[in-house]
Amino acid sequence: MLRIGMFLATNFAVMMVASIVFRVFGIDQMVGGGMTASLIYCALFGMIGSFISLAQSFVVATGCQKTIILAIGDNQNREFRTEPGNLNYLDIAGRSRDIDVPPGTAAFTVCRVPVVVRASDAGPLIAITRRDGTRNEVSGSSLDQQTSRQIFDHTADITRLDVFVPRHTIRR
């Protein structure tokens, strides 16, 4: 909702600046329809340009990055559960699933893959659980391109990520 509000506010600001510039330089008189036609022209092309820019940024963000980086260490302590709970989510096939979320953890999904974040006394680590039940660990806070692609492409090969963040990086 905030994104839409910012989109509209930015386009409104552009139209206001354009109307002032048009008046100062007399462009509104040069355009046969006057100020109203000029503002409609600005609104039309400004919003079309915004949608093109939004589409391009989405393609760049999802296509070029190709890796998932889980920089979660800047969380505040209050984001972690104080009591046991569960995360209800839809898996890749659209089935409703539940996982337990114990105290001291936080949970969310990335492309319908549940991610459980835990504080750890060791360095950052990601445990990857696969469809066949195997589990492997990756040191650090980012996944390689192949693993990230499996998540982005909704292949269902990866069923869960457990992310361990150093306890000292969590703000109190």
C-alpha positions in Angstrom: 0.0 0.0 0.0 2.9 2.3 0.8 4.4 1.5 -2.6 1.2 2.6 -4.4 1.0 5.8 -2.3 4.6 6.7 -3.1 4.0 6.0 -6.8 1.0 8.3 -6.9 2.8 11.0 -4.8 5.8 11.0 -7.0 3.7 11.3 -10.2 1.7 14.1 -8.6 4.9 15.9 -7.7 6.2 15.5 -11.3 3.0 17.0 -12.6 3.2 20.0 -10.2 6.8 20.7 -11.2 5.9 20.3 -14.9 3.0 22.8 -14.5 5.3 25.4 -12.8 8.0 24.9 -15.5 5.3 25.1 -18.3 4.0 28.4 -16.9 7.4 30.0 -16.3 8.6 29.2 -19.8 5.3 29.8 -21.5 5.1 26.2 -22.8 1.4 26.0 -21.7 0.6 28.8 -24.2 2.5 27.1 -27.0 0.6 23.8 -26.6 -2.9 24.4 -28.1 -4.9 22.9 -25.3 -3.4 25.0 -22.5 -2.4 23.9 -19.1 -5.0 21.0 -18.8 -3.8 19.3 -21.9 -0.1 19.7 -20.8 -0.9 18.1 -17.4 -2.8 15.2 -19.0 0.1 14.7 -21.4 2.6 14.6 -18.4 0.4 12.3 -16.4 -0.1 9.9 -19.3 3.5 9.6 -20.3 4.8 9.9 -16.7 2.8 7.0 -15.5 3.5 4.9 -18.6 7.2 5.6 -18.0 6.8 4.6 -14.3 5.3 1.3 -15.2 8.0 0.6 -17.8 10.7 1.4 -15.1 8.9 -0.8 -12.5 8.8 -3.7 -15.0 12.5 -3.3 -15.8 13.6 -3.1 -12.2 11.6 -6.3 -11.4 13.3 -8.1 -14.3 16.7 -6.9 -13.2 16.1 -7.7 -9.5 14.9 -11.2 -10.1 17.0 -12.1 -13.2 20.4 -10.7 -12.7 20.9 -11.3 -9.0 20.3 -15.1 -9.2 21.3 -15.6 -5.6 19.5 -15.3 -2.3 21.3 -13.3 0.3 19.9 -13.7 3.8 21.4 -10.8 5.7 19.3 -11.2 8.7 21.7 -10.1 11.5 20.2 -6.7 11.8 17.0 -8.0 13.4 15.8 -6.7 16.6 15.3 -9.2 19.4 11.5 -8.5 19.5 11.2 -10.1 16.0 12.0 -13.5 17.5 9.2 -15.5 19.1 9.0 -15.6 22.9 6.5 -18.5 22.9 6.1 -21.5 20.7 4.0 -21.0 17.6 3.6 -22.2 14.0 4.0 -20.9 10.5 1.1 -21.7 8.2 2.1 -21.3 4.5 1.3 -22.7 1.0 3.9 -25.0 -0.4 4.9 -25.1 -4.1 1.9 -27.3 -5.0 -0.4 -24.9 -3.2 -1.1 -27.2 -0.3 -1.4 -25.6 3.2 1.5 -26.6 5.5 2.4 -25.9 9.1 5.8 -25.9 10.7 6.6 -25.5 14.4 8.3 -22.2 15.3 10.0 -22.6 18.7 10.7 -19.8 21.1 13.8 -17.7 20.1 13.2 -18.1 16.3 11.6 -16.1 13.6 9.9 -17.6 10.5 8.8 -16.4 7.0 8.7 -17.8 3.5 10.7 -17.0 0.3 9.0 -18.2 -2.9 6.9 -20.6 -0.8 9.9 -22.1 1.0 9.8 -21.7 4.7 12.8 -20.0 6.4 13.4 -20.4 10.1 15.9 -18.0 11.6 17.7 -18.9 14.8 20.3 -17.2 16.9 23.6 -19.1 17.1 26.8 -18.8 19.1 28.7 -19.7 15.9 29.1 -17.8 12.6 26.3 -17.4 10.0 25.1 -20.7 8.5 22.3 -21.9 6.3 20.9 -25.5 6.6 19.1 -26.6 3.4 16.5 -29.3 3.6 15.7 -31.0 0.3 12.7 -32.9 -0.9 14.4 -36.3 -0.4 15.1 -35.5 3.2 18.8 -34.8 2.9 20.2 -31.7 4.6 23.3 -29.9 3.8 24.9 -26.8 5.4 26.3 -23.7 3.7 28.6 -21.5 5.7 27.8 -17.7 5.4 24.6 -15.8 4.7 24.1 -16.5 0.9 23.0 -19.4 -1.2 24.8 -20.3 -4.5 23.2 -19.7 -7.8 22.0 -23.2 -8.4 20.2 -23.4 -5.0 18.8 -19.9 -5.4 17.5 -20.8 -8.9 15.8 -23.9 -7.5 13.9 -21.7 -5.1 13.1 -18.9 -7.6 11.9 -21.5 -10.2 9.6 -23.2 -7.6 11.1 -26.7 -8.4 10.1 -28.0 -5.0 13.6 -29.5 -4.6 14.2 -27.4 -1.5 11.6 -27.7 1.3 13.1 -25.6 4.1 15.9 -23.3 5.0 17.2 -22.9 8.6 19.3 -19.8 9.0 21.6 -19.4 11.9 22.7 -15.9 12.7 25.4 -14.9 15.2 23.7 -14.0 18.5 25.9 -10.9 18.9 24.5 -9.4 15.7 21.0 -9.3 17.0 20.0 -5.9 18.4 18.5 -6.0 21.8 
